[in-house]
Amino acid sequence: MARYIGPVCKQCRRENSKLFLKGERCYTDKCAFDRRPYPPGVHGQRRNKPTEYGVRMREKQKVRRIYGILERQFRRYFHSADRQKGVTGENLLNALERRLDSAVFRLGLSATRTDARQLVRHKHIHVNGKSVNIPSYQLKQGDKITLREQSKALKRVQASLETAGRREQPDWLEFDKGALTGVVRALPSREAITLPIQEQLIVEFYSR
């Protein structure tokens, strides 16, 4: 599947929000968003008033970039959330948070969601004792996430665990740092998703 392989700092600047796409670098003075807090490109510093459509589209693009999802897949998530009972926007965020790669990142086993996706793809992650190499795998309450025994010594995993304290671990996940094991205690609530997201704008974008 196609993936964006360009400079990720441009994505933060384009969305006018720090998306923490480069892990530890985002917390240092090298962060491109802090140094140049305006959109990339020749006309980035122009003051253009966004339209209502533009505001909604940018919110949708921001969430897509946070979770590293392509448009077609993101649209499928939205339509699935729309068919479920409850609030569509909250259903959407719930499904995105329950992705396996997102949970691996939330547990602190990887520095970024991109790195978490690679860990899953390369079969470093097990769910309920079985190897799962699908980043979009939807976790359920009670699922147990473990790191393959041979992968526990990976330098990038150890480096991520050392800096994981900077990130807030959601209460719907329980992590045993000694065993490098996580458990899905409950389905994520809207209050547990602390990302700067206005999901109602996304609902309005697809409902136009």
C-alpha positions as CSV (number, residue, x, y, z in Angstrom):
1,M,0.0,0.0,0.0
2,A,1.2,3.5,-0.8
3,R,2.6,5.5,2.1
4,Y,3.7,9.1,2.6
5,I,7.5,9.0,2.7
6,G,8.3,12.7,2.6
7,P,9.4,15.0,5.4
8,V,6.9,14.5,8.2
9,C,7.6,17.8,9.9
10,K,5.9,19.5,6.9
11,Q,2.7,17.7,7.9
12,C,2.7,19.3,11.4
13,R,3.3,22.7,9.8
14,R,0.6,22.2,7.2
15,E,-1.9,21.3,10.0
16,N,-0.7,24.1,12.3
17,S,-0.5,21.6,15.1
18,K,2.3,19.5,16.6
19,L,1.4,15.9,15.7
20,F,4.5,14.3,17.4
21,L,5.4,12.3,14.2
22,K,9.1,12.2,14.9
23,G,9.2,10.9,18.5
24,E,11.8,12.3,20.8
25,R,12.8,15.1,18.3
26,C,9.4,16.7,18.8
27,Y,10.3,17.5,22.4
28,T,13.6,19.2,21.6
29,D,14.5,22.6,20.2
30,K,15.1,20.9,16.8
31,C,11.4,20.6,16.3
32,A,10.6,22.1,12.9
33,F,7.1,23.2,14.0
34,D,8.5,25.2,16.9
35,R,11.1,26.8,14.7
36,R,8.8,27.6,11.8
37,P,5.2,27.6,13.0
38,Y,3.7,28.4,9.6
39,P,2.6,26.3,6.6
40,P,5.4,25.0,4.3
41,G,6.0,26.3,0.8
42,V,6.8,29.7,-0.8
43,H,3.4,31.1,0.2
44,G,3.3,29.6,3.7
45,Q,3.5,32.9,5.6
46,R,0.5,34.5,3.8
47,R,-2.5,35.2,6.0
48,N,-5.3,33.5,4.2
49,K,-8.7,33.2,6.0
50,P,-9.8,29.5,5.8
51,T,-13.2,28.7,4.5
52,E,-15.7,26.5,6.4
53,Y,-14.9,23.7,4.0
54,G,-11.1,24.2,4.5
55,V,-11.4,24.1,8.3
56,R,-13.3,20.7,8.1
57,M,-10.9,19.3,5.6
58,R,-7.8,20.3,7.6
59,E,-9.2,18.6,10.7
60,K,-9.8,15.4,8.7
61,Q,-6.3,15.6,7.2
62,K,-4.8,16.2,10.7
63,V,-6.4,13.0,12.1
64,R,-5.4,11.0,9.0
65,R,-1.8,12.1,9.5
66,I,-1.7,11.4,13.2
67,Y,-2.7,7.8,12.6
68,G,-0.9,7.4,9.3
69,I,-3.9,6.4,7.3
70,L,-4.7,6.9,3.6
71,E,-7.9,8.6,2.5
72,R,-9.7,5.5,1.3
73,Q,-9.1,3.6,4.5
74,F,-10.0,6.6,6.6
75,R,-13.3,6.9,4.7
76,R,-14.1,3.3,5.4
77,Y,-13.4,3.9,9.1
78,F,-15.9,6.8,9.0
79,H,-18.7,4.9,7.2
80,S,-18.3,2.0,9.7
81,A,-18.5,4.4,12.6
82,D,-21.5,6.0,11.1
83,R,-23.4,2.7,10.9
84,Q,-22.7,1.9,14.6
85,K,-24.9,3.0,17.5
86,G,-23.7,6.0,19.4
87,V,-21.9,9.2,18.4
88,T,-20.3,8.8,15.0
89,G,-17.2,11.0,15.8
90,E,-16.5,9.1,19.1
91,N,-17.0,5.7,17.3
92,L,-14.4,6.8,14.7
93,L,-11.8,7.8,17.3
94,N,-12.5,4.6,19.2
95,A,-11.7,2.5,16.1
96,L,-8.6,4.4,15.4
97,E,-7.3,4.1,18.9
98,R,-7.9,0.3,19.0
99,R,-5.7,-0.2,16.0
100,L,-2.8,-2.5,17.0
101,D,-0.1,-0.1,15.8
102,S,-1.7,2.7,17.8
103,A,-1.9,0.6,20.9
104,V,1.8,-0.4,20.6
105,F,2.7,3.2,20.4
106,R,0.5,4.1,23.3
107,L,2.1,1.4,25.5
108,G,5.5,3.0,24.8
109,L,7.0,0.1,22.8
110,S,7.7,2.5,19.9
111,A,8.7,6.1,19.6
112,T,6.1,6.8,16.8
113,R,3.1,5.2,15.2
114,T,5.2,4.7,12.0
115,D,7.7,2.7,14.1
116,A,4.9,0.8,15.7
117,R,3.5,-0.1,12.3
118,Q,6.9,-1.5,11.3
119,L,7.2,-3.5,14.6
120,V,3.8,-5.1,13.8
121,R,4.6,-5.7,10.1
122,H,7.9,-7.5,11.0
123,K,6.1,-9.8,13.4
124,H,7.6,-8.5,16.6
125,I,4.2,-8.2,18.3
126,H,1.9,-11.0,19.5
127,V,-1.8,-10.7,20.5
128,N,-3.1,-13.3,22.9
129,G,0.0,-15.4,22.2
130,K,-0.3,-15.4,18.4
131,S,1.8,-13.4,16.0
132,V,-0.2,-10.6,14.3
133,N,1.3,-8.6,11.5
134,I,-1.7,-6.4,10.6
135,P,-1.3,-2.8,11.9
136,S,-5.0,-2.2,11.5
137,Y,-6.0,-5.2,13.6
138,Q,-8.8,-4.1,16.0
139,L,-8.2,-4.9,19.6
140,K,-10.9,-6.0,21.9
141,Q,-11.3,-5.8,25.7
142,G,-9.2,-8.3,27.4
143,D,-6.7,-8.7,24.6
144,K,-3.0,-9.2,25.7
145,I,-0.3,-7.5,23.7
146,T,3.2,-8.9,24.1
147,L,6.6,-8.3,22.5
148,R,8.2,-11.4,20.9
149,E,10.9,-12.7,23.3
150,Q,13.7,-12.2,20.7
151,S,12.6,-8.6,20.1
152,K,12.8,-7.4,23.7
153,A,16.5,-6.5,23.3
154,L,15.9,-4.3,20.3
155,K,17.7,-0.9,20.8
156,R,14.8,1.1,19.4
157,V,12.3,-0.6,21.8
158,Q,14.6,0.1,24.8
159,A,15.2,3.7,23.7
160,S,11.4,4.2,23.3
161,L,10.7,2.8,26.8
162,E,13.3,5.2,28.3
163,T,11.4,8.2,26.9
164,A,7.9,6.9,27.1
165,G,7.3,8.8,30.3
166,R,6.9,12.0,28.3
167,R,3.7,10.5,26.8
168,E,0.6,10.0,28.8
169,Q,-0.5,6.4,28.9
170,P,-4.3,6.1,28.5
171,D,-6.2,4.4,31.3
172,W,-7.8,1.8,29.0
173,L,-4.4,0.2,28.6
174,E,-2.4,-1.5,31.4
175,F,1.3,-2.0,30.9
176,D,3.8,-4.3,32.7
177,K,7.1,-2.7,32.0
178,G,9.0,-5.6,33.5
179,A,7.4,-8.2,31.2
180,L,6.8,-5.7,28.3
181,T,3.2,-6.8,28.2
182,G,0.1,-4.7,27.8
183,V,-3.6,-5.6,28.4
184,V,-6.7,-3.8,27.0
185,R,-8.6,-3.1,30.2
186,A,-11.6,-1.5,28.5
187,L,-12.6,0.1,25.2
188,P,-11.2,3.7,25.0
189,S,-13.6,6.4,26.1
190,R,-13.6,9.9,24.5
191,E,-12.1,11.3,27.7
192,A,-9.1,9.0,27.3
193,I,-8.3,10.3,23.9
194,T,-6.4,13.5,24.7
195,L,-5.3,14.4,21.2
196,P,-6.3,17.9,20.0
197,I,-9.1,16.6,17.7
198,Q,-12.5,18.1,16.9
199,E,-14.2,15.0,15.6
200,Q,-17.5,16.8,14.9
201,L,-15.7,18.7,12.1
202,I,-14.8,15.4,10.4
203,V,-18.4,14.3,10.7
204,E,-19.6,17.5,9.1
205,F,-17.0,17.1,6.3
206,Y,-18.2,13.7,5.2
207,S,-21.9,14.7,5.7
208,R,-21.8,17.7,3.5
